[in-house]
Amino acid sequence: MPFDLTIITVCRNAAGTINETLRSVAEQKIAGVEYIVVDGASTDGTLALVHEYSAIVDNLVSEPDTGLYDAMNKGASLAQGKYVCYLNADDTLLPGAIEALLSHAREYAEVVLFYGDWLGVDPAGVVRHRAACLELGGRYRLCHQAMAVRRDLLGAQPFDLRYRICADFDVILRWLQGGVHSMHIPQPLVRFSEGGVSNTAVRVACKESVAIALRRLGLLRSWRFCTMTLLHGARSGLKTVFATIFSFRRRR
């Protein structure tokens, strides 16, 4: 059966968050939309929750993997939709997201990459509207959960497993370098959790992002992005230092 859109959720031991993700898909899923869940052999109650939504899950795979992007590649190889999007197990589709993607895909058949805004939720529960921007400079901001890409561009193995955190950034730059026809959907499509990233992970992400930008674009085209990314990493490190100092002072 051909599908207009495939949504892929990859997860492992996500029992605490995946129910809201599944519910957000169930509330919007219509004919022509395929939903795939790729589970990394969870040992908690994740699979039990997924089975509760078996009516909307078209394909479930549960087996060990080597990490997030290995699971995302598995999902890409299984997808049958004309367009594909990813939705993490701690994020949710916003009302109207599927209809917005499908209506744009129908009206602009020549576009191969749609990207929208999103609502970012920080660890304190503060929600901010994040406006997407593909400009590779200080304003670059993109959330791959708020994107839909044509399956023939995505391919079966799109993500480079050498990268732990930023393989999605790598593949987006590859698409842009290839001159893909992209379009911004000016509305929030997903609610994205921005919490739970350790300072170590931020440093790794900054290092990977800079390496990817230099590799794909060269220094002359990416120096502004690299500078902003390194400054972000430095600020993150300082915040951790100050938080540790203040915590120590309070304990005293």
Secondary structure as UniProt FT lines:
FT   STRAND          3..11
FT   TURN            15..17
FT   HELIX           18..26
FT   TURN            27..28
FT   TURN            31..32
FT   STRAND          33..39
FT   HELIX           46..52
FT   TURN            53..56
FT   STRAND          59..62
FT   HELIX           68..78
FT   STRAND          81..86
FT   TURN            89..90
FT   STRAND          92..93
FT   TURN            95..96
FT   HELIX           97..107
FT   TURN            109..110
FT   STRAND          113..121
FT   TURN            123..124
FT   STRAND          127..130
FT   TURN            138..139
FT   HELIX           144..146
FT   STRAND          147..150
FT   HELIX           151..154
FT   TURN            161..162
FT   HELIX           167..177
FT   TURN            178..179
FT   STRAND          182..193
FT   HELIX           199..217
FT   HELIX           219..251
//
